């Protein structure tokens, strides 16, 4: 199978764009044309207990029916939103990694962790850390694969409408397209990441 890591003159490959796209990362705080994220805090009472989603009839299994979300995972996800607002990708990655440690089936946290790691790979490229960029890119693919596996099981906590879920599915499928082949060609992958990092996308 042949593939290209360029999307036309001066354009990075679709997989690189999808994996590290700023819009995918911004989905944590809401992004036009992408999934709108309902704050996890809406599902927690003042005392920290789980509350049922508002739109129960149209939702996949709710917190209550699935046994609830670990409070620490919800808090870590909320911290990640603040980290994102401040542009602190390292802190955001730590917060999301905590969220999935406390709640291993937290689809949306895995999804955003993949986008965060993809953006951190671009930071590494800008800092001329090729080894770090490749490692972060691989770990971004791993997180997106975990999110996709959970999506296939219809496990959702934050993206509750079918439209939100489909937008995220589309993003993940684009991010994982030809992933193994792309990662096998490290020189071309690094070149594609340099293109994207330099384009400011």
URNOR-V865646 format. One line per field, one symbol per residue. ss: DSSP state (h for helix, s for strand, l for the rest). phi: phi as a letter, one per 40 degrees, with the letter a starting at -180 (. if undefined). burial: I if it has 16 or more other C-alpha atoms within 10 Angstrom, else O. A space follows every 10 residues. Layout:
# URNOR-V865646
ss->???
phi->???
burial->???
This chain:
# URNOR-V865646
ss->lllllsllll lslhhhhhhh lhhhhhllll lllllllllh hhhsllllls llllllllll llllllllll hhhhhhhhhh hhhhhlllhh hhhhhhhhhh hhllllhhhh hhhhhhhhhh hhhhhhlllh hhhhhhhhhh hhhhhhhhhh hhllllllll lhhhhhhhhh hhhhhhllhh hhhhlhhhhh hhhhhhhhhl l
phi->.babcbbhdg bccdcccccb cdccccdcbg adgbccccdd dccbcdcgcc bcccbccccc dcdcccggbc dccccccccc ccccdcgccc ccccccccdc ccbdbcdccc dccccccccc ccdccccgbc cccccccccc cdcccccccc cccgcbbbcb cccdccccdc cccccccfdc ccccbccccc ccccdccccg c
burial->OOOIIIOOOO IIIIIIIIII IIIIIIIIII OOOIIIIOII IOIIOOOOOI IOIOOOOOOI IIIOOOOIII IIIIIIIIII IIIIOOOOIO IIIOIIIIII OIIIIIIIII IIIIIIIIII IIIIIOOOOI OIIIOIIIII IIIIIIIIOI IOOOIIIIII OOOIIOOIIO IIIIIIOIIO OIIOOOOIII IIIIIIIOOO O
